[in-house]
Amino acid sequence: MKLIGSSTSAYVRKVRVVLAEKRLDYQFVEENPWSRELSPGTGNPLGKVPRLVMDGSDAMFDSRVIVEYLDTLSPVGKLIPGTGRERAEIKTWEALADGVLDAGALARLEATWDGRSEEQRCQAWIDRQLAKVRAALNVMSQGLGDKPYCCGIHFTLADVCVGCALGWLDFRFPELDWRADHPNLATLQAKLAERASFATTRPPQP
C-alpha cells in the first residue's frame, strides 16, 4: 500500500496512526495538496489528502473511508466495532474531531492563504470558526469526563481522532490554550503522545 499525503495534515496523521496501530506495512509519499504538481493518476478530484493507493485499484479517499477499510485488514488492535451503539459512538467522536479540524483549517486559511489580500480577510469569519473549535472542545471534555479513553477503558479510533485533532491545534494554533480549560483532554493527550503510533507521526516542528 502507498499512502499519499502531507506530514502536517491531521487527517493524514489519523491514517498513519491507524496503520501503525494495526501494524500494517505501507510506503508514505509526501505531497502538498496545495501544489499544482500532484501525483498523476492517483488524485482525489477534491484535491485533498490522504489518498491510499493499492495495486490494481483506484485511489481510496478520504480519511474516514481509509481508516474504516484499514481496520478490516488485520485483527490486531481492533479500533471500530462492527455494529451497534458502540460503533455509532466512536464514529460520532470521529465526526466531532474532524469538525474541529475542518473549522480550524477554515480559520487558518482565512488568516494566511496567499490568495487573499489583507483587505479581503474577514476576522468575523475566523472568530466564527474558532468558536466552533472551542464549542467542540467543550463537548469532547464533557464526553471524556474522568474516563481513561474517549469510549471507556479501551483505546479506539475515537482516541486516534481526538489525539490527532488536539495535536494539530498545538501545531497550528499554539496560542489556543485549550489545556487550561480542559485538563482531562490534556491528560488524554499526554497519554496518547507516549504511544509509538503518535510519537512517530508528530508533525514536523517549525
C-alpha positions, 0 to 999 in steps of 0.5 A: 500500500502507498499512502499519499499525503502531507506530514502536517495534515491531521487527517493524514496523521489519523491514517498513519496512526491507524496503520501503525496501530494495526501494524500494517506495512505501507510506503508514505509519499509526501505531497502538498495538496496545495501544489499544482504538481500532484501525483498523476493518476492517483488524485482525489478530484477534491484535491485533498489528502490522504489518498491510499493507493493499492495495486490494481485499484483506484485511489481510496479517499478520504480519511474516514473511508481509509481508516474504516477499510484499514481496520478490516485488514488485520485483527490486531488492535481492533479500533471500530466495532462492527455494529451497534451503539458502540460503533455509532459512538466512536464514529460520532467522536470521529465526526466531532474531531474532524469538525474541529479540524475542518473549522480550524483549517477554515480559520487558518486559511482565512488568516494566511492563504496567499490568495487573499489580500489583507483587505479581503480577510474577514476576522468575523469569519475566523472568530466564527470558526474558532468558536466552533473549535472551542464549542467542540472542545467543550463537548469532547471534555464533557464526553471524556469526563474522568474516563481513561479513553474517549469510549471507556477503558479501551483505546479506539479510533475515537482516541486516534481522532481526538489525539490527532485533532488536539495535536494539530491545534498545538501545531497550528494554533499554539496560542489556543490554550485549550489545556487550561480549560480542559485538563482531562483532554490534556491528560488524554493527550499526554497519554496518547503522545507516549504511544509509538503510533503518535510519537512517530507521526508528530508533525514536523516542528517549525 
